[in-house]
């Protein structure tokens, strides 16, 4: 096997940003909220149908969350689902400007 020099890069902590996604911060937060929904379902041993019965939210929505198909969900919808599952959410926001690189041509 040929040995190649590999470079290790430290990620930003947001894989969506590292991969160049638009709205990376919102996508990252959606993923975190979806993971919390899945944790709540697993902790309570709820099937998607049982979660529907408890919350009134469509079983298909829980299936979409489990399959990381989050395109139909807004942040507030995911928060509402978590609330209906009995979880409370605290969000802390920190805003900073990214350094602007000058002299690059597009």
N, C-alpha and C positions, 0 to 999 in steps of 0.2 A: 504494500500500500504506500502510495506516495504521500509524503508529509508536506503539508502546506502551512505556511505561516498564517495564523488566524489572528484577527484583531478582535478584541472584546470591547464592545461599546456599552456604556451604561445607558439604560433606557430612562425615559422621563417619569416613569411610573404610570403613564397613560399610553397603552399600546396603540390606541386609535390615533393619538397625536404622532407617535413614532412612525406609524404607517402612512401618515399624511391625509387622514380622513378630514373632511369638512366637518365642522361642529364636533370635534373630537371630545371636548369636555362634556357636552351633553350625552354623547354616546357612551362615554366612560361612566357617567352617573347612572344612565339607564342600566348598564350592565351590573353595576353595584346593586341597584334596587332590585333588579331581576334575581340576582343571586340571593338577596335577602328574602324574596318571596319563596324561592325554592327551599331555602333553609327553614322557613316557617312551615311549609308544607311537609317537609321531611321530619321536622321536630314533632309535629302533631300527627304524623303518619296519615296525612290526608291524601286521598286520590284526587284527581281533578274533579271528579263528580262529587265527592264529599266536600271539597272546597267550594264548589258551586252551591251545594245545598246550604253551607254555612254562611256564605257571603252574598249569594245572589249574582255573582259574577260568572259569566259563561265558562263552562268547562273548557271550551275551545281556547279561551284566553289563557287559562292556566297551562294548557298544552303548548301554546305558542311560547309562553315564558319559559317552560321547561326545555323547549327546543331552541332557545335563544333567537326566536323570530320576533324581534322587538320593534319592527318597523311601524306597526299599528298603534304603538303605545307612546303616550306623552309622559313626561316626567311626573306630572300631577296625577295621571291615571295610575301609574305604578305606585305612587305614594298612597293613593286612595285604596288600592288593593291591599297594600301592607297594613294600612289602618284597619280595614275590615277583617284582616286575619289576626288582629289584636296587637300588632306592633306599633310603636310610636317612633317617629323619625326626628332627628335633630340634624340640621344642615348648617355647617359653618362655611362661610364663603371667604375666600382670600383672593384678591384681584391684584395682578401685577402686569406690567407691560413687558412683552418680549423684547429683547434688544433687536434693533433693526440693523440689518447688514446693508451697508451702502456699497455702491460700486459694482453690483452684480447686474449683468444684463440678462434679460429674459428671452 
